[in-house]
Amino acid sequence: MSIKLHYLKPVIFRYLSLVLGLAGLAAIFWFLWPNRLALRLVSLVLGVFYVLWGTVVHLKSGRVSLRVVAEYLGVALLGSLMLWLVI
């Protein structure tokens, strides 16, 4: 195993978990399409998942700060709110 791959392996796993989580929630979103209440709940779960993912990733890397958590909260709030309003 090369040195670069050794350092990239945890990063690939972290972002793969994000992609799989978001894809799973998108599939649930698609499956529940006509039910507005269920879609709004999925949009909230999507935002919570994103905040938790970002916080855990930065905790594991030792670079978590209030500013980082606030950024993840802001992006999640904006995305969830946009989905909530469109549905």
N, C-alpha and C positions, 0 to 999 in steps of 0.2 A: 504494500500500500504506500503510495507516495505521500509526502509530507502535506501537500496541498489538499489531497483527498481526506487526510486525517483531520485537518482543521475544518473542512467544508461539510463533513458528515453531520455534525450536530445542527448546522445551519440548514442543511437540506431537510433534515427531519423536522425542524421547527416550522419551516415554511410549507412543507408537505402537509403537516397537521393542520395548518391554517387553510390551505386550499381544500383539503378533504372535508374539513368542518364547514366551510362556506358552501362547498358543492352539495354536501348533505342537506344543509338548510335550504339551499336553492331548490333541491329536489322535493323536499317537504313543501316548500312554498308552491311549487308547480302542482303538486298532488292535491293541495287544499284550495286550489284557485278560486272557486266561486264563493267560499265561505269567508266573508270579510273579517269577522271577529277572529277566526283562526289565523288568518294572514297577518293581522295586526299583532297577535301574540307571537307569531314566528318572527316578525320584524323586531320585536323587543328582545327575543331570545338571541337573535342575530347580533344585536348591539351588545348584549351582555357577554356573549361568546367572544366578541372581538376585544372587549376591554379585558376580560380575564386572560385571553391568549397573550395580548401584549404585555400585561403586567407580569405574567408568569415567565415569559421569555426574557424580559428585562431583569426580573429577580434572579433568574438562573445565570445571567451573564454578569450580574453585579452592577448593572448600570441603571437601576431603577431610581427614579426621583419623582417628586410631586409634579414636576413639569411634564414628564413623560406620561404619567398616568392621566393628567389633565388633557393631554393631547389625544390619547386614546379615547377618553370619555367624550371629548368634543366631536371627534370624527364619528364615533358610534352614535351619539345623540343626533348629529346631523343626518347620517344615513338612515337611522331608524325613523326619524321624524319625516324625512322625505318619503320613505315607503309608506308610513302611516297616512300621510296626506294624499298620496296617489291612490291608495286602495279605497 
